């Protein structure tokens, strides 16, 4: 039996909820934004009216207001958004127990068990959400998760798009390759440099060629473009596999030298290491992402010879990556930093140490890290900290673990 897969996307989730709860915002251009005073002044979400004026998620508030002077910005209320997300999930639960979240506002549903027409189910869910919650959703309906996700983006707001075996080439092969799941800006540039600009062109490229260009993701993208994705929609009770642990923040002031960057890198690395140990993981891959005052982004990563959950090792590696790649001669300050660890393994997994590592020293460091975790668990995260972080009182008060808790889950996990 062919699967019936839906992807349900709450339209302009944050902004829609704010407009629903505050009638004075009706008919206005509205955006949910960070706190300008704390230098988190970017657009997190916008309503349709603001979108029509060119306001984009992720841009600075001042940039958005240049396009839309009448833009009304409101602070986020994440607890409220979570309540609406939970209420939407309760509606989805009436149709299936295969409900896989993709962020707070998106979900895949496998409704094959209903044995009903897929569009009928999709439209019924749309109307139920609108009636019971007062917000709208767009729904993509297809025979796999990738095409369902594509469909939910095609009719916004409050629309249903069905993509079937018979018409998927007609409906999606002419779309930009960037519209396909997991074709980010870097992958898009690589494909464009090879003359691949549409999903159809991607689909007709030999998989071995794509693998040569993009590694294993080339094979995935070939399968996605040709409707061959067979990944299941997970049961809602299934525990998600954590693929990486990362943490990023916008600094309370511009970072203007190596010392500034080192302080924030150590603060973020320490929080990442703490969470790795809490989850029982070590990681082989270290990454750092940087956004400067021009909002230009840079990222670098490397692979260690042996996995680690040590904050100092993570910080030193991330800082080295930054030193090797960032050019201060451009006369631009750094605004935000993200530190991440990927390629995770169980902390109990056995690995061959390299000749430069000393087992007794590693064991001693692990015991110290666990002792620090116990102190923080009892007295609070900032009850003990690295001296390098304490050098700046603002960073010392910054609780990196609580303020920016991010651990992406891979689609193919």
Secondary structure as UniProt FT lines:
FT   STRAND          5..10
FT   TURN            11..12
FT   HELIX           13..21
FT   HELIX           23..25
FT   TURN            26..27
FT   STRAND          30..33
FT   TURN            36..39
FT   STRAND          42..46
FT   HELIX           48..52
FT   TURN            53..54
FT   TURN            57..58
FT   HELIX           61..67
FT   TURN            69..70
FT   STRAND          72..75
FT   HELIX           78..92
FT   TURN            93..95
FT   STRAND          99..101
FT   STRAND          106..110
FT   HELIX           112..114
FT   HELIX           118..133
FT   STRAND          137..142
FT   HELIX           145..152
FT   TURN            153..154
FT   TURN            156..158
FT   STRAND          160..162
FT   TURN            165..167
FT   HELIX           168..172
FT   TURN            173..174
FT   HELIX           177..179
FT   TURN            181..182
FT   HELIX           185..193
FT   TURN            194..195
FT   HELIX           199..203
FT   HELIX           207..214
FT   HELIX           216..225
FT   TURN            226..227
FT   TURN            236..237
FT   STRAND          244..255
FT   HELIX           258..279
FT   STRAND          281..292
FT   TURN            293..294
FT   STRAND          297..308
FT   HELIX           311..325
FT   HELIX           328..330
FT   STRAND          334..346
FT   TURN            347..348
FT   TURN            355..356
FT   HELIX           359..379
FT   HELIX           381..383
FT   HELIX           387..390
FT   HELIX           393..397
FT   HELIX           400..403
FT   TURN            411..412
//
